[in-house]
Amino acid sequence: MKKNRPVNLDLATIKLPITGFASFFHRVSGIFLFAGAAVLLWMLDSSLDSQESFAAVRDASANPVFKVVLWAVLSALAYHTVMGLRHLMMDCGVGESLEGGKRGATIAFAVAIVLIALIGVWVW
């Protein structure tokens, strides 16, 4: 094994293409969803427990901090879903070329931004 390989540890100099950003943020959103699912499951469990707990969840959801957390979790879910569908389309042979991958990532980013904005309007 060659021991004197060049190593670039300065992350500021690495220039990722749009497909790299799409893949990186898809992984990050998946990790965030792992923790965010606990918030959504807590809301569901609490709201189905009794009328009082439903009212408590409804009252808690009026808090701006809670709305930001809910928006962040739902935004991660929307982004991860859109990028997951993009990956499924690529598995089916659509957009496998370099140009197709860039175009698909750009379209997926645009769709995700629109969905995230709509989720923000819905939450607030």
ZAMARGU-4260 file (C-alpha; in steps of 0.2 Angstrom, whole numbers, plus 5000, padded with zeros to 4 digits):
<rodrens>
0) 5000/5000/5000 | 5006/5017/4995 | 5009/5027/5012 | 5012/5044/5004 | 4996/5047/4996
5) 4989/5065/4995 | 4977/5068/5009 | 4965/5084/5008 | 4958/5087/5025 | 4953/5105/5022
10) 4935/5103/5019 | 4933/5121/5013 | 4942/5117/4997 | 4932/5102/4992 | 4920/5107/4979
15) 4905/5094/4978 | 4893/5094/4963 | 4875/5096/4966 | 4873/5077/4966 | 4885/5076/4980
20) 4875/5089/4990 | 4859/5079/4987 | 4867/5063/4993 | 4875/5071/5008 | 4859/5080/5014
25) 4849/5064/5010 | 4859/5055/5023 | 4859/5069/5035 | 4840/5070/5034 | 4838/5051/5037
30) 4849/5053/5053 | 4838/5067/5058 | 4822/5058/5055 | 4828/5044/5066 | 4827/5056/5081
35) 4813/5066/5074 | 4802/5050/5072 | 4801/5050/5091 | 4793/5067/5091 | 4780/5062/5079
40) 4776/5046/5088 | 4775/5055/5105 | 4762/5067/5097 | 4752/5052/5090 | 4753/5042/5106
45) 4748/5057/5117 | 4734/5063/5106 | 4726/5046/5105 | 4728/5043/5124 | 4713/5053/5130
50) 4704/5070/5127 | 4715/5079/5140 | 4731/5073/5132 | 4724/5078/5115 | 4721/5095/5122
55) 4739/5095/5129 | 4746/5091/5112 | 4736/5104/5104 | 4741/5117/5116 | 4759/5112/5115
60) 4758/5114/5096 | 4754/5132/5098 | 4771/5135/5106 | 4783/5143/5092 | 4798/5132/5098
65) 4787/5117/5096 | 4781/5123/5078 | 4799/5125/5073 | 4804/5107/5079 | 4788/5100/5070
70) 4792/5110/5054 | 4810/5104/5055 | 4805/5085/5057 | 4792/5087/5043 | 4804/5096/5032
75) 4817/5082/5034 | 4803/5069/5030 | 4798/5078/5014 | 4816/5081/5008 | 4821/5062/5012
80) 4805/5056/5003 | 4809/5067/4987 | 4827/5061/4987 | 4822/5043/4990 | 4810/5044/4975
85) 4824/5051/4965 | 4835/5037/4970 | 4821/5024/4965 | 4820/5032/4948 | 4838/5031/4945
90) 4837/5012/4951 | 4824/5010/4937 | 4837/5018/4924 | 4830/5036/4923 | 4844/5049/4925
95) 4859/5038/4927 | 4870/5048/4916 | 4880/5063/4923 | 4869/5076/4915 | 4853/5066/4920
100) 4859/5065/4938 | 4863/5083/4939 | 4846/5088/4931 | 4837/5075/4943 | 4846/5082/4958
105) 4841/5100/4953 | 4823/5095/4950 | 4822/5086/4967 | 4829/5101/4976 | 4816/5112/4968
110) 4802/5100/4973 | 4809/5098/4990 | 4810/5117/4993 | 4792/5119/4987 | 4786/5105/4999
115) 4796/5113/5013 | 4788/5130/5010 | 4771/5122/5010 | 4774/5113/5026 | 4779/5129/5034
120) 4763/5137/5028 | 4753/5122/5035 | 4762/5122/5052 | 4760/5141/5055
</rodrens>
